[in-house]
Amino acid sequence: MFIDTKTQLFGIFGHPLSHSLSPRLHSFMFKQLDVNAVYLAFETDNVEESLRAVKTLNIQGVNITIPYKEIAFKLVDIIDPDADVVGAINTIKNNNGVLYGYNTDYLGFMDMVKLNIDNYKNKRFVVLGAGGAAKAIVYGLYKLGLSNIGLLNRTIDKAKLIQAQFKNYVNINIGNLNDSTALLSSDVIINCTPVGLNDNQTPIDIKYIDKKEVLDIIYKDSALILKAKKRGCKAVNGMDMFIGQAFYSFKIWTGLEFDRQLAYKLLKGNLIL
Ligand code: ATR
């Protein structure tokens, strides 16, 4: 592919972005599918001005990541109905100067559950954390057909906010992170806290995870995932969710579907280019 006057620009807005895998994945897939486009990382301090630039410079689409998913939700022109329930967006499409906001995180999460958890409709899920990320996970669980879930958080008031936000969708039993009853009666634990990403901490006492399945939404192995694996649990990091959200963003922008197996190989570093 040669860059010319028709080359379209895509990118990601967030801070920090140094660890983002999105530029690598989307750029690779543009090339793979013969789309005349580039995808760049924009580590910005001002998402409002950055979104104005999307219109001014005719940037065709962007991903939005930490910490801007909820602010950007309020700044775009039109919100997709599913993203409206979540209250956060990670994908914007520029349609002739009108910015459409979508959430593909919950779709990527649904893929991760379908790929990794057998018989998920009959399992009891407990979400750890009540931040922005947890909202997409709760909505994904609702869309998977679950009607009762648990949500544990350090700050109970934040758990209450999520419970209220989704009261018309899914029944959420809330508690704190040492709620032994909720943890012992769960089948699948989903970590939506940053605990254990860069240290050896776990958000819950590790004794509760025996015989459980553990999911994390971060694509790197957290301490919880590593410890769960050591104890013989099924434990999966967020790579499938990451690839899933990218797959749906790419489809919104281009109408094309990339090969997810190829994405997995690329990001695992097993692809010889
Ligand atoms: P994100 O957008 O990634 O969800 P966030 O909105 O900052 O980020 O939310 C982070 C979540 O992880 C919160 O639920 C937070 O708990 P509080 O609501 O009590 O702040 C949780 N979290 C962060 N650090 C934590 C820690 N050291 N122990 C337990 N929970 C933690």
Residues whose N, C-alpha, C, O or C-beta is under 5 A from the ligand:
A	BS01	ATR	G129 A130 G131 G132 A133 A134 N153 R154 T155 K158 C192 T193 P194 V195
